Amino acid sequence: MKVQAVRQALPIPEPELTPQDLINRAIAMRDILRESQDKTDERGYFSDEIQQKFVEAGFYRILQPKMFGGYEFDYETFFRVMVEISRGHPAAGWCLTLAASHAPVIASHWSEAAQIEIFGPSGHFAAPHRAVPGGTCVPVEGGYIINGVWAYSSGIPHSTHFLGTTLLQTSFPPRMLHFVVPRGQYTILDDWGGDRTLGMRGSGSNGVKLDNVFVPEHMTAFFDALGVKQDLRDGTSGTRLHDNPMYLGILMGPYHAALTTPVIGAARAALDEYRDILLSQNTMVPPIVKRAFETDFQVSYGRAIALTDAAEGVLMEALRKHMGYCQRWAKTGVQSTPEENFRLWGMLQTGARLACDAVELLFQTAGSTAARKGSRMARYLGDAQMYRGHASSQYLTFAKYIGRSNLGLPAGMFDL
């Protein structure tokens, strides 16, 4: 079935908006995010009022194509904004980042007709992407019937769509089918928030259920996150439609950046909390002075600053490398290799680990008050531990993919 749609360029809300304007707006929201941390964590996601502020600030449009009312800035701009939001509340940053970072996926891999439908008449789009296959799909005339539950769909509470993945069993080996379902056709499960998890309680990582949902064929796509199974010499529908190599749609670097960023925000937030402790609390033994004047605290604080600065530096350099690979393709047609993409993943894992180290050092030296229920320092520690346990953060597992690809061996992941 051929789907036709009439393209009509959407207006950009603030044509003169700059990347620094967006960063400044994120910084300005720090206090309201911190004041609402408890309520956000109990609810499981940030409030409607905060969501409206995010929408009005333009945070969902940073990576969205200009054709569909976006600003079409680069990944570095997007993640600098997300670091500042995460500094206000890491879990809220996780929720926003995982809902606002997938416009390039749609812009890269879906047809023009589908993009017109998905971005819609307003241009507001927000969706998590569960890239791990789940559920079942049955081919039918014009599309697929999809059923299943996709856990940990971070960012789903305020999303306009759900972007999921399932396995199409009609081919061998089965193919990964990515699909888009608009809000109203899926159920958000009440399985997040409160005391269900150690950290990231406000990340909106609820499960999503689809019950016999018909997904039209044009709302699906086959693609590979690494981009090495596809012949990209002619680009993607996104590069042809938007003339921007960012929409080549190779996702490994940006995807792990979305997990690294909230942890860097947690480290920045923990540094803010620690500084307040140093300036307000006294040492326990003579000479009794503010902790800011005691060498041991100065050393811990300085080490944590250096770790966090290094983590953010790694994040930004990985994003620049990713965009460099996209731009290289635009100039030469050379695709990024598995090794290049695995090494980006490894860089980003290392950056996140440095940020986690900073949070843990600050918690360990902040004093017993930091361990009390409800303390911000304890919250940031829990948030960092949620990253430590994430499947994508397992650096020893992923190190072998880097080593294998460098040695010219099959990487052993994604059937490479």
DASUL-V434698 format. One line per field, one symbol per residue. phi: phi as a letter, one per 40 degrees, with the letter a starting at -180 (. if undefined). Layout:
phi: ???
//
This chain:
phi: .cbbaccbdcccdbdccbdcdccccccccdcccccbdcccccchacccccdccccccgccbdbcccdbgccfcccccdccccccccccadccccccdccccbdcccccbccdcccdcccgccgcbaacbccccagbbbcbdgiabbbibbcfcdgcdbccabbbbabcccbbcdbcbcbbbcdhbbbcccbaggbcbcafcccfcccbbbbfccbddccbababdcgccbcbdcgbdccccbfacdccgcbdcdccdcccdccccccccccccccccccbbcccbcccacddccddccccccccccccdcccccdccccccdccccccdccbgccccdcdccccdcdcccccccccdcccccccbchcdcccdgcccccccccccccdccdcccccccdccccccccgcdcgaffc
//
